[in-house]
């Protein structure tokens, strides 16, 4: 990351000085280094969370949506059962 930031700073200085080729080269180096840092295998483990943390994150989102859907399905089932009894 440090190399990417240094190359980025160098590209800005070079471009402001009118050195387009040097600035472009430094920006390419910055891009390559930042992509290498982003896809570093040691960061992959940070993408996986324990199940309890997943539930803590997703339950507040899906519970308010899920309950009305489940209650609607229950109502539909009751209507269908009552309709079958009357026929």
N, C-alpha and C positions, 0 to 999 in steps of 0.2 A: 504494500500500500504506500509506503514511504516513497518508493521509486516512482510510482504512478503520480503521486502528488508533486514530487520534484519535477518530473517531466512535464506535467501540466503547467506548473508555474513557469518553467523554462520556455514552454511554447507561447505562453502569453507575453513574456518579455520579448521573445524573438519576433513575434508578430507585431507588437507595438513598435519595435525597432525597424520594421520593414523587411526583416529577413524571413521571407515566406517559406522558403525551402527548409530552413532549420526549424522554424515553428511547426511546419507540417510534420517533419520527422519526429520532433519531440512529442507532438500530439498523438502520433501513431504509437510511439513507445508508451505513452501514458495509457492509451486505450488497451493495448496488449497486456500491460501490467495489471490494470484494474480488472480485466476479464479473468486473468490468471488468479487474482486474489478472490474474485467472486466465486469461481468454480473450484476452489481449493477443496480437496477431499476431507480435510480436517473440519471444515464447516458443515459437512453433510450431517454429522451427528446432531447438530443443533436443530435440524428440521423435524426430528422425531420427538414427540412429547409423550409423557406417560398418559394412560387412559383417563386417570382422574382429572388431569388438567384439560383434556379434550372435553370431558363432560362439563366441567366448570365453565368452559368457553361457549359450548354449543347449546346447552340447555336453556339459557336465557333467551336465545334466539328462536329455538324451535318449539319450546313449550307454549308460548302464546299463540302460535299458529297451529300447533298440533291439537290442542284441546278442542277448539271449535270444530275442527275437521272430524275428530273422533266422535264428538257429540252429534254432528250431522249424520255420520254413518250410522250411529245408534238409532237416531230418529228414522232414518230411511229403512232400516231393518225392521223397526217396530211397525211402520206403515205397511210394509210388505206382508208381515205376519198378520196384521189385522185385516188386510185385504183378502188374504187366503182364507181366513176364518169365516169371513162374510160370504164368500163364494161357495 
